[in-house]
Amino acid sequence: MITITEKQQKQVTDTKSKPFGITPTDHMFIAEYKDGQWANSRIVPYEHLSISPIAQALHYGQTVFEGMKAFRMADGRVNIFRPEKHYERFCISLDRMCMPPVPETLFHEALKQLVQLDAGWIPGDDEGSLYIRPFMFASEERLGVKISDEYIFMIVCTPAYRYYAKPLKVKVEEQYSRAAFGGTGFAKCGGNYGGAYYPTRLAQQQGYDQVIWTDSRNHEFIEESGTMNLMFFMDNVLVTPPLSGTTLDGVTRDSLLSIAKDMGMNVAVRPITHREIKDALEQGKRVEAFGAGTAAVVAPIEVIRIGDKDYNCYMGDDAVAFTLKDALDAIRKGVSPDKYNWNSIL
Ligand SMILES: Cc1ncc(COP(=O)(O)O)c(C=O)c1O
């Protein structure tokens, strides 16, 4: 049972010109895990938390999150995109971090009720959506490196517009690693992101937006970038690296692969070296590169640094990235049929 305490006044503000993620909506969901059970499931007005300074997450990093979106459809209804796949991934991440699963019905009910209550915040225009952030952290009050016995699970939301204002300039990273084999790269746990800041900041100081991670053994194979999986269109084939355990199993990646196959594109999921991308670019071939992720949706890459040289990727109007993005948007907005059953319409 989820109790709801509604805020009196709905305060929907225009967030289009604001940076991503700084405007929480009116309400949040919260539940507590103690003595092996989830309790006190509630939706309350958005407010700050009071937690112990020795809550375990603050020290040892047991924290996992998800990122998903709700859309205002063309007919005015609200659609949460692929919540089942996000729930599945949430559970995989939690398991890797030794954190308890959230019961499936609790997750979906909380999501629906919160989005319904704050639906006024979902931008109605083509560019906007509601970003939904389910997350869990270890709340046991205890200094000591051990698996926590207590957790807090929450969901907050924020209106979202374009994540990247312009095409990206990225750098293939050959020194630092985001994830090693056997590590936590496939989990959406906080530490993966904190650890990525330093090399990303170095790249930004050199004028790039993001790094492209490569395998931690030899830095030969392309992995992913920031909060996006990567796709390339070369030699008339859409190619993306396989999920090697060091990259996140992106919901956008999975969706675009299905759409591309159904559109009759040649699709290959296979290891990609930065060497082969460099060779193709040096031979003057058309190479498209783009990131795929919930926040960024489809983010075209204009410039890619490989070794000591910047290369320009194809950015024409007929780029595959735009075709795929339009097809995905059309399904989410209910303009094209949802033959995959991805939409969860409230
Ligand atoms: C590291 C990383 N890779 C890839 C993605 C893309 O995944 P999704 O399409 O499910 O948002 C994300 C975003 O969640 C991410 O954080």
The ligand as a Gaussian input file, in Angstrom:
#p B3LYP/6-31G(d) Opt

LIG

0 1
 C       27.140000       4.218000     -18.549000
 C       25.899000       4.274000     -19.363000
 N       25.896000       3.658000     -20.552000
 C       24.799000       3.647000     -21.339000
 C       23.629000       4.274000     -20.942000
 C       22.414000       4.223000     -21.807000
 O       21.426000       3.403000     -21.246000
 P       19.889000       3.717000     -21.446000
 O       19.657000       3.738000     -22.921000
 O       19.184000       2.585000     -20.786000
 O       19.614000       5.015000     -20.826000
 C       23.595000       4.942000     -19.704000
 C       22.378000       5.606000     -19.232000
 O       21.625000       5.055000     -18.511000
 C       24.760000       4.931000     -18.897000
 O       24.761000       5.552000     -17.718000

